[in-house]
Amino acid sequence: MSKKRSECPISNSLEIFGDKWSLLIIRDLIFYQKSTYGDFLKSDEKIATNILASRLLALEENGIIEKREHPDSKAKILYRLTHKGIDLLPIIFEIHLWAEKYFTIPADIQEMVNDAKKNKEVALKTIMEQLRKQLEEEVMAV
């Protein structure tokens, strides 16, 4: 973890996920069920391997994600959001809502945004409960 520049909550938060790639990795974990290094490399944004490795490490060091053994391959590692990482979902929702005002967004994301606009609290609660349940099931399986 890096040294804080100030006590400002925005500054402290940006130290963890304010770079160009970290929220995209979190997005992929939440919405696209990506969980391996190779999965993240296949994202449309084409992150470089050295940047991906650096961001995964930083997210892990800051308690946003954790590594797990892959059940099918000792050569692979699974990445999962922690509870702290799951708690970023409302921020990602708000980014989607803001972006919808100013950009053309893909149909699958538009559907999620439409659901969120109908009842944001219910949509957030549903997704967060699913993510937490998945996390707890994985913990129980270990």
N, C-alpha and C positions, 0 to 999 in steps of 0.2 A: 504494500500500500504506500502511496506517495504521501509526502508531507502536505498538509493543508496549506493553501495560500491564504485563506481567511476562514472566518466562521460562517460565511454566507452559505445557506443551504443549496442554492443554485450552483455556486462554485464547487462545493464539495461533491454534489451529484455529478456535475460535468466531469470531474476528475475520474469518475468511475465509468460513465457511459456516454460521455460527450464527444467522443471521436466519431469519425465517419463510419465506422464499421460495427461497433459494439451493439447498437440497437438493432442492426440488421441481423446479427447473430441471435439476439434475443427474440426478434420477430420470427426467425426461422424455427427456433425451438418451440415457440408458442403456436404458430399458425400452420407451419409446414411439416411438423414432426421430424425435423432434421435432428440428428443426434450424434453423428460421427464427423470426424475431420473431413472425410471425403464428401459427405452430404453438404457441408458448408461450402466446400470448393465448387460444387455444382450450382450454387445460387447464381441467379441472373447477373448479379453485380460483379462477379468474377474477382473475388478477393485474392490477393497474392498469398502464397503459402506462408511467407515470413510474417506478413501482417496478421493472418489468421492465427498463427501460433502465438503471436504476441498478445492479441486481443483475448483469446481463450484463456491464456495464463492470467492476464489482468482481471478478467471477469471471475476466474476461480479465486484468485488472491483476495478479491473484494467480496467474496461470498455470494455472488450472483448466480454462479453455476458451480456444479461439482462434477468430478469425473467418477465414472463407474466402470467396472470390468464389463466387457461385451460378453454376453452369454454364449455366443457362437464362435468367437475368435479371440484368442489371447493377443493377437496382433492389433486389435482394434480397441478403442476406448469409446465409451458412451459419455456424452455430455448431457446433463440435465439441469434444469433450473432449480434453484433452492427456493425456499419460501420467500426469501428476500428478492430473488429474481422474479418470482410470480407477482410480487407486489408492484412490479413495474408496469403491469398490464394497463392500469388506468392512464398512465402517461402515453403509452402506445395508442390507446383508444383516442385520446385527445389529439394526438398527432394525425391520426387518420381523419378525424372529423375536421381538423383545420385544413389538411391537404385536399379534402374533397371540395372545399370552397374554391381552391385556386388551381387545381390540376385535374386532368383527366385520370381517373384511376381504373384499374382492371375490374372486370365484372365480379370476380370472386370477392375482392375487397369491397366493392360497392355494396354487395349483399350484406356483408358484415356491418358496414357503416349504416346502412338502412336499418338493420336490426338495432344497432346501438342508438340511433336517433329516436326510434320508437320508445325504447325504455332502456336507457344506458345502464342504470343500476342493475336491472335483471340480467342484461347481456353480460356485464362484467362479472356479476356474481356467478353466473352459469359457467363461464369459461374458467374463472379462478377456481371454482370448486372442482371442475374436471382436472385441472392441472395439479391441484393439491391432492386429489384422490389418486391420480397416477403416481405422484411422488411418494405418497404413503404406501401404495401397493408395491412399489419398487423397493422401498426400505424394508418392508415385511418379507420380501422375497430373498433378501440378502442374508 
